[in-house]
Amino acid sequence: MNINNKQKAKLFSPVIPGSSLTTNPETPHPWEQPPTFVNPEDAMKHIMSITFSDGALQHFIGLLRDGAPVLMITRTVVFAGFTKGLYTPDVAVLLYEPTAVMFIKLAEKLGIDPVLYPREHEDMDIDDEISYFQNVSPEVILQGRAEDMGIEEFMEEPSEENLLGVPNGNR
């Protein structure tokens, strides 16, 4: 997919203040409706179930093997959920850390040294991020199921501890 400059400008141009007041109230944007998940734990379970489905899992493993920065993947996943109306912006902020930890643990389990930040993260702007993800080769997407890759424990029921190793009952 090749994005020209006009498409980029439209895609990343700021919203005109007050434009939400002029849209049809019968067809609101997904993020303008009540969210699907109000509890961060439920939203994280949803992210995990989507991430560890066979097609998505293979894609994320390919990105990690290609050296895609974990924080860029995390930001993309969490923001996509917000734009679909799955959770509010405050729940999205609470999801960044456990989502990043999930991808780091996945990479480590597969013997991949995870890249946390883009190598030149100070100089990377949105255009660089777009071109980075456009150039990720599709050949890195692995064939096979999770069980064949030795990561079947990610597919099991949640344990008594959360991703950070804290028992779920203690808050």
Secondary structure as UniProt FT lines:
FT   HELIX           5..12
FT   TURN            17..18
FT   HELIX           19..21
FT   TURN            25..26
FT   HELIX           30..32
FT   HELIX           40..51
FT   HELIX           54..65
FT   TURN            66..67
FT   HELIX           70..83
FT   TURN            84..85
FT   HELIX           89..109
FT   TURN            110..111
FT   TURN            119..123
FT   HELIX           126..134
FT   HELIX           138..140
FT   HELIX           146..149
FT   HELIX           152..155
FT   TURN            163..164
FT   TURN            168..169
//
